[in-house]
Amino acid sequence: MSHVDILQVKAKLSSFVKALESGVESEIVITRDGKPVAKLVRFAAKPKNRRRLGLANGMYPMMTQEEFDASNDEIWATLYEKDRPGQET
Protein backbone atom coordinates (compact mmCIF):
# COMPACT_ATOMS: atom_id res chain seq x y z
CA MET A 1 0.00 0.00 0.00
CA SER A 2 1.49 3.28 -1.06
CA HIS A 3 0.46 6.83 -0.28
CA VAL A 4 0.43 9.24 -3.21
CA ASP A 5 -0.41 12.93 -3.37
CA ILE A 6 -3.47 13.81 -5.44
CA LEU A 7 -1.40 15.96 -7.84
CA GLN A 8 0.82 12.96 -8.60
CA VAL A 9 -2.22 10.81 -9.25
CA LYS A 10 -3.64 13.45 -11.57
CA ALA A 11 -0.42 13.51 -13.59
CA LYS A 12 0.24 9.73 -13.69
CA LEU A 13 -3.13 8.03 -13.25
CA SER A 14 -2.56 5.48 -16.01
CA SER A 15 0.70 4.26 -14.44
CA PHE A 16 -1.03 3.77 -11.07
CA VAL A 17 -3.84 1.85 -12.77
CA LYS A 18 -1.26 -0.37 -14.51
CA ALA A 19 0.43 -1.02 -11.15
CA LEU A 20 -2.91 -2.16 -9.72
CA GLU A 21 -3.72 -4.31 -12.76
CA SER A 22 -0.36 -6.06 -12.71
CA GLY A 23 -0.54 -6.72 -8.97
CA VAL A 24 2.50 -4.58 -8.09
CA GLU A 25 0.22 -2.58 -5.77
CA SER A 26 -2.85 -3.90 -4.00
CA GLU A 27 -4.17 -0.45 -3.15
CA ILE A 28 -3.08 3.16 -3.44
CA VAL A 29 -4.10 5.72 -0.85
CA ILE A 30 -4.58 9.18 -2.35
CA THR A 31 -3.66 12.03 -0.03
CA ARG A 32 -4.18 15.78 0.01
CA ASP A 33 -1.84 17.79 2.21
CA GLY A 34 -0.59 14.51 3.70
CA LYS A 35 -4.09 13.38 4.80
CA PRO A 36 -5.77 10.35 3.21
CA VAL A 37 -8.85 11.27 1.15
CA ALA A 38 -9.46 8.28 -1.13
CA LYS A 39 -8.33 4.76 -1.91
CA LEU A 40 -7.66 3.36 -5.38
CA VAL A 41 -8.07 -0.41 -5.50
CA ARG A 42 -8.22 -3.04 -8.20
CA PHE A 43 -11.73 -3.91 -9.29
CA ALA A 44 -12.49 -7.55 -8.60
CA ALA A 45 -15.33 -8.69 -10.82
CA LYS A 46 -17.74 -10.89 -8.95
CA PRO A 47 -18.25 -14.17 -10.78
CA LYS A 48 -21.79 -14.70 -11.97
CA ASN A 49 -23.64 -17.52 -10.27
CA ARG A 50 -25.18 -19.60 -12.96
CA ARG A 51 -28.70 -20.73 -12.16
CA ARG A 52 -29.42 -24.31 -12.89
CA LEU A 53 -32.79 -24.88 -14.51
CA GLY A 54 -35.02 -27.43 -12.86
CA LEU A 55 -33.39 -27.04 -9.46
CA ALA A 56 -36.74 -27.42 -7.64
CA ASN A 57 -37.96 -30.19 -9.93
CA GLY A 58 -40.03 -32.70 -7.97
CA MET A 59 -40.14 -30.59 -4.78
CA TYR A 60 -43.68 -29.34 -5.38
CA PRO A 61 -46.74 -31.28 -6.48
CA MET A 62 -47.85 -30.90 -10.09
CA MET A 63 -51.18 -29.10 -10.41
CA THR A 64 -53.34 -27.54 -13.06
CA GLN A 65 -53.93 -23.79 -13.34
CA GLU A 66 -57.43 -24.27 -11.88
CA GLU A 67 -56.03 -26.12 -8.84
CA PHE A 68 -53.42 -23.41 -8.37
CA ASP A 69 -56.01 -20.62 -8.54
CA ALA A 70 -58.51 -22.42 -6.26
CA SER A 71 -57.11 -20.88 -3.06
CA ASN A 72 -56.96 -17.28 -4.34
CA ASP A 73 -60.11 -16.21 -2.46
CA GLU A 74 -58.86 -17.79 0.76
CA ILE A 75 -55.50 -16.02 0.42
CA TRP A 76 -57.22 -12.69 -0.33
CA ALA A 77 -59.43 -13.04 2.76
CA THR A 78 -56.43 -13.91 4.93
CA LEU A 79 -54.42 -10.92 3.75
CA TYR A 80 -57.14 -8.30 3.63
CA GLU A 81 -59.72 -9.78 6.03
CA LYS A 82 -62.59 -9.02 3.66
CA ASP A 83 -64.22 -10.37 0.57
CA ARG A 84 -62.55 -9.89 -2.75
CA PRO A 85 -64.08 -7.17 -4.97
CA GLY A 86 -66.60 -8.61 -7.39
CA GLN A 87 -67.04 -11.81 -5.37
CA GLU A 88 -70.40 -12.84 -4.05
CA THR A 89 -70.65 -13.64 -0.34
N, C-alpha and C positions, 0 to 999 in steps of 0.2 A: 504494500500500500504506500503510494507516494502522495505527497502534498504538493500541489502546483498552484501558483497564483493565477487568477482569472485572466490576466492579460497574456500570460504564457499560453493558456488554453485557447484563447481567442486566436492567437497567432499560429499555433501548431495543433489544432484540433485533430486533423487527419492522422498525425503521427501518434497521438494518444489513443485514438480509436484502433489503429493498427496494433499498438502494444496490447490493448485489451483483447483483440481478436486472436492474436498469436499466443496469448497466455503469458506473456512477459510480465504483465501487471494483472492483478485480480480486480483491483479497484483503484480509482484515482480520486483523491479528495481535492476539491477545488476550493481555494481560499481567497478571501479578500481582506487585505490588511492583516494577514497572518491568522485570520479566523476562518474556520471551516464554514462554507455556505452551501455546498452541494457535493454529491458523490456521483462519479461516473463509473458505471459497472457494465460488465458484459451482459448482453441480453441472452438469457437462457430460454429458448423456445420450449414450451411445455408440450410434450408429446401428446398427440391426440389419442384418446381412448376410443378404440374401435368398438362399436356396439355390435354384438352378435345377434343376428336375427333368430327368432324362435327361442330366446333364452327362457321364457316362461311357458314354453310349450308343455302341455299336460298338467300344469299347476292349477288350472281353473276348468270347471266343467264346461263342455260345449253347450251352447244354447242358441235358440233362434232369436231373431230381433224381437218378436212378440214376447218371448219369455224374459228377455232382458228389460224390455219396457214395462213389464207387468207391475213392477214395484215403484214406478215413478210417483204415483199418487201418495203412496205411503211415505216415500222419502220427502216429498213436498210438505206433507202434513207434519212430519217430524221436524223439519227445518224451520218452517214458518208458522206452525201451530194453527193453521187454518186451511180451509178448502182451497184447492187450486182454482184460479179464475176459469170460468167456463165449464166447471164440473158441477154436475147435479149432486145434491146431498140427500 
